[in-house]
C-alpha cells in the first residue's frame, strides 16, 4: 500500500525485500509480527545444532521480541535513542500544559467579559423598566419580566460556571 509505514527489523521499507526467519515486521505503529519460514527454520536449527549459527541469529532468538522491542529498534534505526524520545515527550507534555494554561486564561477573560456585558444588559433593562413607569402598564410588565429573566439567566450561568470549574 502506498504511503503505509512498514518497517523490517526497525528499518523503513520502500522497496521489495527478501524476508528471513526471525525478521520483525511492523505495519503502521501498532502491528508487530515475526516472520517465520518453516524451511529456513529447519535449516537454522540444523546449523545451530552443528555450531555454525551466527551470533546475531542466536541473540535475536534468545531476546524477548515484542512491540516495545520493535519500537526501540525503529527509533535506533532512525538515529533516535530512547533518552532523546523521552526528552521530546517531556518537551511536548510541557508545551501541552502551557497551552492548556493559556487556553484557561483566555477562557476566564472571555467569561469575565461575557458576565460584564450580561450584567450591563440586565442593568439597562432594569433602568428602562424604571424609566418607562409612565408608559403603558403592559410595556412596563414586559420590561420587568425581561429584567427578571435576565437576572435568572445570569444566576443560572454563574451556577453552571462554578460547577464546571
N, CA and C atoms as an extended XYZ file, in Angstrom:
495
Properties=species:S:1:pos:R:3:atomname:S:1:resname:S:1:resid:I:1 pbc="F F F"
N         0.855       -1.174        0.000 N   UNK     1
C         0.000        0.000        0.000 CA  UNK     1
C         0.902        1.237        0.000 C   UNK     1
N         0.637        2.147       -0.902 N   UNK     2
C         1.445        3.354       -1.000 CA  UNK     2
C         1.252        4.242        0.216 C   UNK     2
N         2.360        4.732        0.748 N   UNK     3
C         2.312        5.646        1.885 CA  UNK     3
C         2.191        4.971        3.234 C   UNK     3
N         2.029        3.655        3.260 N   UNK     4
C         1.901        2.947        4.539 CA  UNK     4
C         3.272        2.850        5.204 C   UNK     4
N         3.279        2.916        6.509 N   UNK     5
C         4.527        2.763        7.266 CA  UNK     5
C         4.772        1.272        7.462 C   UNK     5
N         5.873        0.801        6.914 N   UNK     6
C         6.252       -0.598        7.079 CA  UNK     6
C         7.733       -0.631        7.431 C   UNK     6
N         8.063       -1.380        8.470 N   UNK     7
C         9.445       -1.496        8.923 CA  UNK     7
C         9.808       -2.978        9.014 C   UNK     7
N        11.037       -3.295        8.645 N   UNK     8
C        11.577       -4.636        8.840 CA  UNK     8
C        12.851       -4.481        9.657 C   UNK     8
N        12.865       -5.127       10.806 N   UNK     9
C        13.993       -5.027       11.739 CA  UNK     9
C        14.332       -3.571       12.062 C   UNK     9
N        13.306       -2.740       12.146 N   UNK    10
C        13.487       -1.342       12.530 CA  UNK    10
C        13.769       -0.398       11.391 C   UNK    10
N        14.028       -0.913       10.197 N   UNK    11
C        14.333       -0.056        9.049 CA  UNK    11
C        13.094        0.100        8.182 C   UNK    11
N        12.850        1.337        7.746 N   UNK    12
C        11.708        1.601        6.874 CA  UNK    12
C        11.887        0.863        5.555 C   UNK    12
N        10.784        0.332        5.051 N   UNK    13
C        10.824       -0.418        3.795 CA  UNK    13
C        10.234        0.447        2.694 C   UNK    13
N        10.993        0.617        1.617 N   UNK    14
C        10.488        1.385        0.479 CA  UNK    14
C        10.523        0.568       -0.810 C   UNK    14
N        11.193       -0.587       -0.772 N   UNK    15
C        11.265       -1.474       -1.942 CA  UNK    15
C        11.004       -2.897       -1.481 C   UNK    15
N        10.849       -3.781       -2.458 N   UNK    16
C        10.668       -5.186       -2.106 CA  UNK    16
C        11.953       -5.731       -1.505 C   UNK    16
N        11.805       -6.655       -0.556 N   UNK    17
C        12.978       -7.283        0.010 CA  UNK    17
C        12.654       -8.710        0.406 C   UNK    17
N        13.682       -9.512        0.547 N   UNK    18
C        13.547      -10.913        0.922 CA  UNK    18
C        13.554      -11.011        2.446 C   UNK    18
N        12.557      -11.687        2.993 N   UNK    19
C        12.475      -11.842        4.444 CA  UNK    19
C        13.147      -13.133        4.878 C   UNK    19
N        13.784      -13.067        6.032 N   UNK    20
C        14.398      -14.241        6.646 CA  UNK    20
C        13.668      -14.566        7.934 C   UNK    20
N        13.760      -15.795        8.330 N   UNK    21
C        13.149      -16.208        9.594 CA  UNK    21
C        13.716      -15.354       10.724 C   UNK    21
N        12.812      -14.857       11.555 N   UNK    22
C        13.224      -14.033       12.688 CA  UNK    22
C        13.109      -12.549       12.424 C   UNK    22
N        12.893      -12.148       11.149 N   UNK    23
C        12.723      -10.720       10.860 CA  UNK    23
C        11.488      -10.202       11.579 C   UNK    23
N        11.603       -8.976       12.124 N   UNK    24
C        10.479       -8.318       12.766 CA  UNK    24
C         9.855       -7.352       11.781 C   UNK    24
N         8.554       -7.491       11.577 N   UNK    25
C         7.828       -6.656       10.623 CA  UNK    25
C         6.830       -5.818       11.410 C   UNK    25
N         6.850       -4.495       11.167 N   UNK    26
C         5.914       -3.587       11.839 CA  UNK    26
C         5.085       -2.903       10.764 C   UNK    26
N         3.766       -3.049       10.857 N   UNK    27
C         2.833       -2.367        9.966 CA  UNK    27
C         2.219       -1.206       10.742 C   UNK    27
N         2.420        0.007       10.243 N   UNK    28
C         1.911        1.180       10.949 CA  UNK    28
C         2.669        1.378       12.238 C   UNK    28
N         1.932        1.604       13.315 N   UNK    29
C         2.581        1.809       14.614 CA  UNK    29
C         2.129        0.807       15.661 C   UNK    29
N         1.234       -0.113       15.279 N   UNK    30
C         0.679       -0.992       16.299 CA  UNK    30
C         0.802       -2.483       16.011 C   UNK    30
N         1.012       -2.865       14.767 N   UNK    31
C         1.013       -4.285       14.429 CA  UNK    31
C         2.436       -4.781       14.213 C   UNK    31
N         2.875       -5.694       15.090 N   UNK    32
C         4.233       -6.233       15.030 CA  UNK    32
C         4.141       -7.736       14.805 C   UNK    32
N         4.915       -8.208       13.830 N   UNK    33
C         4.931       -9.631       13.503 CA  UNK    33
C         6.367      -10.123       13.420 C   UNK    33
N         6.523      -11.399       13.654 N   UNK    34
C         7.821      -12.044       13.476 CA  UNK    34
C         7.647      -13.029       12.339 C   UNK    34
N         8.478      -12.881       11.297 N   UNK    35
C         8.383      -13.734       10.125 CA  UNK    35
C         9.022      -15.080       10.415 C   UNK    35
N         8.364      -16.145        9.954 N   UNK    36
C         8.900      -17.481       10.125 CA  UNK    36
C         8.701      -18.269        8.832 C   UNK    36
N         9.808      -18.673        8.228 N   UNK    37
C         9.783      -19.532        7.051 CA  UNK    37
C        10.133      -20.930        7.551 C   UNK    37
N         9.192      -21.868        7.539 N   UNK    38
C         9.448      -23.197        8.114 CA  UNK    38
C        10.677      -23.892        7.522 C   UNK    38
N        10.874      -23.766        6.220 N   UNK    39
C        12.031      -24.412        5.591 CA  UNK    39
C        13.329      -23.800        6.106 C   UNK    39
N        13.369      -22.489        6.182 N   UNK    40
C        14.556      -21.798        6.683 CA  UNK    40
C        14.773      -22.102        8.165 C   UNK    40
N        13.681      -22.210        8.918 N   UNK    41
C        13.795      -22.513       10.340 CA  UNK    41
C        14.438      -23.880       10.559 C   UNK    41
N        14.080      -24.860        9.740 N   UNK    42
C        14.686      -26.193        9.849 CA  UNK    42
C        16.178      -26.094        9.576 C   UNK    42
N        16.563      -25.351        8.543 N   UNK    43
C        17.979      -25.186        8.211 CA  UNK    43
C        18.728      -24.490        9.348 C   UNK    43
N        18.116      -23.465        9.956 N   UNK    44
C        18.771      -22.770       11.066 CA  UNK    44
C        18.956      -23.692       12.268 C   UNK    44
N        17.956      -24.513       12.542 N   UNK    45
C        18.081      -25.464       13.656 CA  UNK    45
C        19.223      -26.440       13.406 C   UNK    45
N        19.329      -26.882       12.163 N   UNK    46
C        20.426      -27.812       11.820 CA  UNK    46
C        21.780      -27.121       11.987 C   UNK    46
N        21.876      -25.870       11.534 N   UNK    47
C        23.128      -25.117       11.687 CA  UNK    47
C        23.460      -24.926       13.163 C   UNK    47
N        22.437      -24.579       13.939 N   UNK    48
C        22.646      -24.336       15.360 CA  UNK    48
C        23.128      -25.608       16.057 C   UNK    48
N        22.545      -26.710       15.675 N   UNK    49
C        22.951      -27.962       16.309 CA  UNK    49
C        24.370      -28.357       15.907 C   UNK    49
N        24.805      -27.924       14.722 N   UNK    50
C        26.173      -28.246       14.306 CA  UNK    50
C        27.135      -27.093       14.579 C   UNK    50
N        26.685      -26.093       15.419 N   UNK    51
C        27.535      -24.991       15.883 CA  UNK    51
C        27.958      -24.010       14.792 C   UNK    51
N        27.184      -23.854       13.728 N   UNK    52
C        27.512      -22.891       12.687 CA  UNK    52
C        26.600      -21.666       12.723 C   UNK    52
N        25.792      -21.506       13.787 N   UNK    53
C        24.856      -20.391       13.870 CA  UNK    53
C        25.615      -19.095       14.117 C   UNK    53
N        25.111      -18.020       13.575 N   UNK    54
C        25.747      -16.722       13.794 CA  UNK    54
C        25.307      -16.155       15.133 C   UNK    54
N        26.106      -15.259       15.671 N   UNK    55
C        25.773      -14.637       16.946 CA  UNK    55
C        24.484      -13.838       16.849 C   UNK    55
N        24.274      -13.173       15.697 N   UNK    56
C        23.070      -12.348       15.547 CA  UNK    56
C        21.821      -13.208       15.629 C   UNK    56
N        21.811      -14.331       14.941 N   UNK    57
C        20.643      -15.210       14.958 CA  UNK    57
C        20.386      -15.724       16.365 C   UNK    57
N        21.447      -16.108       17.067 N   UNK    58
C        21.281      -16.617       18.421 CA  UNK    58
C        20.809      -15.534       19.374 C   UNK    58
N        21.372      -14.309       19.249 N   UNK    59
C        20.988      -13.252       20.185 CA  UNK    59
C        19.547      -12.824       19.973 C   UNK    59
N        19.104      -12.740       18.714 N   UNK    60
C        17.723      -12.343       18.451 CA  UNK    60
C        16.765      -13.432       18.904 C   UNK    60
N        17.135      -14.686       18.671 N   UNK    61
C        16.261      -15.780       19.066 CA  UNK    61
C        16.095      -15.823       20.581 C   UNK    61
N        17.139      -15.437       21.316 N   UNK    62
C        17.060      -15.512       22.772 CA  UNK    62
C        16.405      -14.281       23.388 C   UNK    62
N        16.314      -13.156       22.655 N   UNK    63
C        15.687      -11.941       23.190 CA  UNK    63
C        14.170      -12.042       23.124 C   UNK    63
N        13.532      -11.336       24.046 N   UNK    64
C        12.071      -11.252       24.040 CA  UNK    64
C        11.673      -10.155       23.056 C   UNK    64
N        11.119      -10.535       21.935 N   UNK    65
C        10.757       -9.577       20.894 CA  UNK    65
C         9.270       -9.288       21.009 C   UNK    65
N         8.957       -8.047       21.370 N   UNK    66
C         7.565       -7.619       21.482 CA  UNK    66
C         7.422       -6.237       20.850 C   UNK    66
N         6.277       -5.594       21.082 N   UNK    67
C         6.009       -4.290       20.480 CA  UNK    67
C         7.037       -3.265       20.925 C   UNK    67
N         7.382       -3.244       22.212 N   UNK    68
C         8.353       -2.280       22.735 CA  UNK    68
C         9.726       -2.480       22.097 C   UNK    68
N        10.105       -3.738       21.957 N   UNK    69
C        11.382       -4.046       21.318 CA  UNK    69
C        11.383       -3.512       19.879 C   UNK    69
N        10.282       -3.740       19.161 N   UNK    70
C        10.186       -3.285       17.765 CA  UNK    70
C        10.232       -1.760       17.681 C   UNK    70
N         9.547       -1.066       18.594 N   UNK    71
C         9.570        0.399       18.584 CA  UNK    71
C        10.972        0.926       18.880 C   UNK    71
N        11.643        0.316       19.840 N   UNK    72
C        13.011        0.709       20.176 CA  UNK    72
C        13.921        0.508       18.967 C   UNK    72
N        13.739       -0.595       18.285 N   UNK    73
C        14.539       -0.907       17.101 CA  UNK    73
C        14.320        0.146       16.001 C   UNK    73
N        13.075        0.564       15.809 N   UNK    74
C        12.762        1.604       14.813 CA  UNK    74
C        13.437        2.912       15.197 C   UNK    74
N        13.312        3.318       16.460 N   UNK    75
C        13.931        4.568       16.908 CA  UNK    75
C        15.440        4.540       16.700 C   UNK    75
N        16.050        3.419       17.069 N   UNK    76
C        17.504        3.311       16.923 CA  UNK    76
C        17.923        3.361       15.460 C   UNK    76
N        17.163        2.732       14.577 N   UNK    77
C        17.490        2.759       13.150 CA  UNK    77
C        17.292        4.137       12.545 C   UNK    77
N        16.471        4.940       13.170 N   UNK    78
C        16.266        6.300       12.696 CA  UNK    78
C        17.217        7.269       13.389 C   UNK    78
N        18.153        6.735       14.157 N   UNK    79
C        19.140        7.577       14.820 CA  UNK    79
C        18.617        8.274       16.052 C   UNK    79
N        17.609        7.718       16.663 N   UNK    80
C        16.993        8.342       17.832 CA  UNK    80
C        17.047        7.374       19.000 C   UNK    80
N        17.616        7.804       20.102 N   UNK    81
C        17.695        6.939       21.278 CA  UNK    81
C        16.450        7.095       22.128 C   UNK    81
N        16.275        6.174       23.034 N   UNK    82
C        15.133        6.226       23.942 CA  UNK    82
C        15.188        7.487       24.800 C   UNK    82
N        16.398        7.878       25.195 N   UNK    83
C        16.559        9.090       26.001 CA  UNK    83
C        16.091       10.317       25.211 C   UNK    83
N        16.448       10.376       23.924 N   UNK    84
C        16.018       11.500       23.086 CA  UNK    84
C        14.501       11.515       22.952 C   UNK    84
N        13.894       10.332       22.776 N   UNK    85
C        12.441       10.266       22.654 CA  UNK    85
C        11.776       10.720       23.949 C   UNK    85
N        12.321       10.305       25.094 N   UNK    86
C        11.761       10.737       26.380 CA  UNK    86
C        11.879       12.247       26.547 C   UNK    86
N        12.994       12.812       26.081 N   UNK    87
C        13.175       14.262       26.134 CA  UNK    87
C        12.126       14.957       25.275 C   UNK    87
N        11.899       14.429       24.075 N   UNK    88
C        10.889       15.012       23.183 CA  UNK    88
C         9.496       14.919       23.796 C   UNK    88
N         9.184       13.769       24.387 N   UNK    89
C         7.877       13.591       25.014 CA  UNK    89
C         7.709       14.567       26.171 C   UNK    89
N         8.753       14.720       26.986 N   UNK    90
C         8.682       15.669       28.109 CA  UNK    90
C         8.453       17.089       27.616 C   UNK    90
N         9.168       17.457       26.541 N   UNK    91
C         9.001       18.797       25.970 CA  UNK    91
C         7.565       18.987       25.469 C   UNK    91
N         7.017       17.981       24.788 N   UNK    92
C         5.646       18.082       24.290 CA  UNK    92
C         4.639       18.162       25.433 C   UNK    92
N         4.889       17.419       26.519 N   UNK    93
C         3.997       17.483       27.675 CA  UNK    93
C         4.024       18.866       28.315 C   UNK    93
N         5.219       19.466       28.412 N   UNK    94
C         5.335       20.820       28.966 CA  UNK    94
C         4.609       21.828       28.075 C   UNK    94
N         4.765       21.683       26.760 N   UNK    95
C         4.098       22.584       25.823 CA  UNK    95
C         2.577       22.436       25.930 C   UNK    95
N         2.104       21.205       26.060 N   UNK    96
C         0.676       20.965       26.213 CA  UNK    96
C         0.147       21.611       27.489 C   UNK    96
N         0.897       21.496       28.577 N   UNK    97
C         0.496       22.103       29.850 CA  UNK    97
C         0.425       23.621       29.715 C   UNK    97
N         1.435       24.217       29.055 N   UNK    98
C         1.455       25.664       28.855 CA  UNK    98
C         0.273       26.101       27.984 C   UNK    98
N         0.020       25.365       26.913 N   UNK    99
C        -1.103       25.698       26.034 CA  UNK    99
C        -2.431       25.595       26.761 C   UNK    99
N        -2.557       24.593       27.634 N   UNK   100
C        -3.792       24.428       28.404 CA  UNK   100
C        -3.982       25.608       29.357 C   UNK   100
N        -2.898       26.018       30.025 N   UNK   101
C        -2.981       27.164       30.935 CA  UNK   101
C        -3.344       28.435       30.176 C   UNK   101
N        -2.749       28.633       28.992 N   UNK   102
C        -3.080       29.801       28.166 CA  UNK   102
C        -4.554       29.780       27.768 C   UNK   102
N        -5.050       28.606       27.392 N   UNK   103
C        -6.453       28.487       27.000 CA  UNK   103
C        -7.373       28.772       28.179 C   UNK   103
N        -7.000       28.300       29.361 N   UNK   104
C        -7.810       28.555       30.551 CA  UNK   104
C        -7.838       30.041       30.894 C   UNK   104
N        -6.684       30.723       30.738 N   UNK   105
C        -6.653       32.176       30.991 CA  UNK   105
C        -7.529       32.917       29.974 C   UNK   105
N        -7.445       32.516       28.707 N   UNK   106
C        -8.258       33.163       27.677 CA  UNK   106
C        -9.743       32.924       27.939 C   UNK   106
N       -10.090       31.708       28.362 N   UNK   107
C       -11.484       31.405       28.671 CA  UNK   107
C       -11.967       32.232       29.857 C   UNK   107
N       -11.140       32.379       30.884 N   UNK   108
C       -11.521       33.178       32.052 CA  UNK   108
C       -11.746       34.635       31.659 C   UNK   108
N       -10.861       35.152       30.795 N   UNK   109
C       -11.005       36.529       30.337 CA  UNK   109
C       -12.291       36.691       29.524 C   UNK   109
N       -12.563       35.713       28.656 N   UNK   110
C       -13.773       35.763       27.842 CA  UNK   110
C       -15.018       35.650       28.725 C   UNK   110
N       -14.964       34.784       29.746 N   UNK   111
C       -16.090       34.627       30.661 CA  UNK   111
C       -16.346       35.930       31.402 C   UNK   111
N       -15.274       36.580       31.867 N   UNK   112
C       -15.409       37.851       32.590 CA  UNK   112
C       -16.055       38.914       31.698 C   UNK   112
N       -15.618       38.988       30.451 N   UNK   113
C       -16.194       39.945       29.504 CA  UNK   113
C       -17.675       39.657       29.279 C   UNK   113
N       -18.006       38.380       29.113 N   UNK   114
C       -19.398       37.990       28.905 CA  UNK   114
C       -20.254       38.378       30.109 C   UNK   114
N       -19.752       38.079       31.302 N   UNK   115
C       -20.509       38.396       32.516 CA  UNK   115
C       -20.708       39.900       32.664 C   UNK   115
N       -19.687       40.676       32.317 N   UNK   116
C       -19.796       42.130       32.394 CA  UNK   116
C       -20.865       42.635       31.439 C   UNK   116
N       -20.830       42.132       30.202 N   UNK   117
C       -21.821       42.574       29.207 CA  UNK   117
C       -23.228       42.134       29.595 C   UNK   117
N       -23.343       40.935       30.138 N   UNK   118
C       -24.651       40.459       30.563 CA  UNK   118
C       -25.185       41.306       31.714 C   UNK   118
N       -24.308       41.654       32.666 N   UNK   119
C       -24.735       42.488       33.787 CA  UNK   119
C       -25.148       43.867       33.295 C   UNK   119
N       -24.403       44.411       32.324 N   UNK   120
C       -24.776       45.708       31.752 CA  UNK   120
C       -26.140       45.635       31.088 C   UNK   120
N       -26.399       44.545       30.374 N   UNK   121
C       -27.702       44.390       29.724 CA  UNK   121
C       -28.817       44.289       30.756 C   UNK   121
N       -28.556       43.593       31.840 N   UNK   122
C       -29.552       43.465       32.904 CA  UNK   122
C       -29.801       44.822       33.541 C   UNK   122
N       -28.718       45.535       33.839 N   UNK   123
C       -28.859       46.866       34.441 CA  UNK   123
C       -29.627       47.802       33.511 C   UNK   123
N       -29.304       47.775       32.229 N   UNK   124
C       -30.002       48.634       31.267 CA  UNK   124
C       -31.478       48.289       31.194 C   UNK   124
N       -31.798       47.015       31.193 N   UNK   125
C       -33.213       46.637       31.117 CA  UNK   125
C       -33.948       47.047       32.391 C   UNK   125
N       -33.258       46.964       33.530 N   UNK   126
C       -33.890       47.381       34.786 CA  UNK   126
C       -34.101       48.893       34.791 C   UNK   126
N       -33.104       49.624       34.298 N   UNK   127
C       -33.247       51.085       34.225 CA  UNK   127
C       -34.377       51.468       33.292 C   UNK   127
N       -34.462       50.765       32.176 N   UNK   128
C       -35.528       51.068       31.221 CA  UNK   128
C       -36.888       50.771       31.831 C   UNK   128
N       -36.974       49.713       32.643 N   UNK   129
C       -38.265       49.384       33.249 CA  UNK   129
C       -38.661       50.449       34.263 C   UNK   129
N       -37.683       51.033       34.961 N   UNK   130
C       -37.982       52.100       35.908 CA  UNK   130
C       -38.359       53.379       35.178 C   UNK   130
N       -37.675       53.661       34.084 N   UNK   131
C       -37.925       54.892       33.329 CA  UNK   131
C       -39.261       54.838       32.603 C   UNK   131
N       -39.683       53.663       32.275 N   UNK   132
C       -40.916       53.559       31.493 CA  UNK   132
C       -42.146       53.406       32.372 C   UNK   132
N       -42.039       53.761       33.620 N   UNK   133
C       -43.190       53.628       34.513 CA  UNK   133
C       -44.345       54.513       34.063 C   UNK   133
N       -44.020       55.560       33.327 N   UNK   134
C       -45.089       56.426       32.825 CA  UNK   134
C       -45.693       55.870       31.545 C   UNK   134
N       -45.053       54.823       30.954 N   UNK   135
C       -45.573       54.201       29.728 CA  UNK   135
C       -46.710       53.276       30.084 C   UNK   135
N       -47.153       52.601       29.104 N   UNK   136
C       -48.272       51.681       29.325 CA  UNK   136
C       -47.864       50.598       30.305 C   UNK   136
N       -48.811       50.126       31.050 N   UNK   137
C       -48.548       49.135       32.087 CA  UNK   137
C       -48.098       47.810       31.478 C   UNK   137
N       -48.602       47.472       30.309 N   UNK   138
C       -48.204       46.220       29.646 CA  UNK   138
C       -46.722       46.253       29.265 C   UNK   138
N       -46.275       47.390       28.751 N   UNK   139
C       -44.875       47.546       28.367 CA  UNK   139
C       -43.975       47.472       29.606 C   UNK   139
N       -44.392       48.058       30.699 N   UNK   140
C       -43.628       48.027       31.943 CA  UNK   140
C       -43.513       46.616       32.482 C   UNK   140
N       -44.606       45.877       32.430 N   UNK   141
C       -44.568       44.496       32.901 CA  UNK   141
C       -43.603       43.666       32.042 C   UNK   141
N       -43.611       43.912       30.750 N   UNK   142
C       -42.705       43.202       29.841 CA  UNK   142
C       -41.245       43.471       30.221 C   UNK   142
N       -40.915       44.732       30.478 N   UNK   143
C       -39.543       45.075       30.832 CA  UNK   143
C       -39.135       44.492       32.176 C   UNK   143
N       -40.053       44.474       33.133 N   UNK   144
C       -39.759       43.888       34.441 CA  UNK   144
C       -39.522       42.389       34.288 C   UNK   144
N       -40.368       41.734       33.518 N   UNK   145
C       -40.196       40.302       33.282 CA  UNK   145
C       -38.874       40.028       32.559 C   UNK   145
N       -38.541       40.894       31.607 N   UNK   146
C       -37.275       40.738       30.886 CA  UNK   146
C       -36.098       40.893       31.850 C   UNK   146
N       -36.157       41.847       32.735 N   UNK   147
C       -35.097       42.044       33.723 CA  UNK   147
C       -34.979       40.851       34.658 C   UNK   147
N       -36.129       40.336       35.121 N   UNK   148
C       -36.101       39.169       35.999 CA  UNK   148
C       -35.549       37.943       35.263 C   UNK   148
N       -35.977       37.777       34.006 N   UNK   149
C       -35.490       36.661       33.199 CA  UNK   149
C       -33.971       36.760       33.001 C   UNK   149
N       -33.491       37.958       32.693 N   UNK   150
C       -32.050       38.154       32.504 CA  UNK   150
C       -31.289       37.854       33.786 C   UNK   150
N       -31.841       38.280       34.917 N   UNK   151
C       -31.192       38.019       36.192 CA  UNK   151
C       -31.120       36.520       36.473 C   UNK   151
N       -32.211       35.809       36.217 N   UNK   152
C       -32.215       34.361       36.431 CA  UNK   152
C       -31.245       33.668       35.487 C   UNK   152
N       -31.167       34.136       34.233 N   UNK   153
C       -30.207       33.560       33.278 CA  UNK   153
C       -28.782       33.785       33.767 C   UNK   153
N       -28.522       34.977       34.255 N   UNK   154
C       -27.187       35.290       34.758 CA  UNK   154
C       -26.847       34.385       35.945 C   UNK   154
N       -27.798       34.226       36.875 N   UNK   155
C       -27.557       33.366       38.030 CA  UNK   155
C       -27.350       31.914       37.604 C   UNK   155
N       -28.153       31.450       36.664 N   UNK   156
C       -28.003       30.085       36.157 CA  UNK   156
C       -26.639       29.911       35.497 C   UNK   156
N       -26.232       30.874       34.700 N   UNK   157
C       -24.922       30.830       34.053 CA  UNK   157
C       -23.814       30.746       35.087 C   UNK   157
N       -23.906       31.542       36.139 N   UNK   158
C       -22.890       31.529       37.204 CA  UNK   158
C       -22.844       30.155       37.896 C   UNK   158
N       -24.022       29.581       38.160 N   UNK   159
C       -24.064       28.263       38.810 CA  UNK   159
C       -23.415       27.202       37.933 C   UNK   159
N       -23.693       27.240       36.638 N   UNK   160
C       -23.095       26.275       35.715 CA  UNK   160
C       -21.592       26.481       35.666 C   UNK   160
N       -21.156       27.722       35.606 N   UNK   161
C       -19.720       28.026       35.552 CA  UNK   161
C       -19.018       27.514       36.801 C   UNK   161
N       -19.610       27.726       37.958 N   UNK   162
C       -18.992       27.309       39.212 CA  UNK   162
C       -18.934       25.799       39.329 C   UNK   162
N       -19.938       25.117       38.807 N   UNK   163
C       -19.941       23.648       38.904 CA  UNK   163
C       -18.929       23.036       37.940 C   UNK   163
N       -18.647       23.678       36.793 N   UNK   164
C       -17.685       23.154       35.821 CA  UNK   164
C       -16.254       23.407       36.254 C   UNK   164
N       -15.986       24.418       37.033 N   UNK   165
C       -14.607       24.767       37.405 CA  UNK   165
C       -14.441       24.598       38.831 C   UNK   165
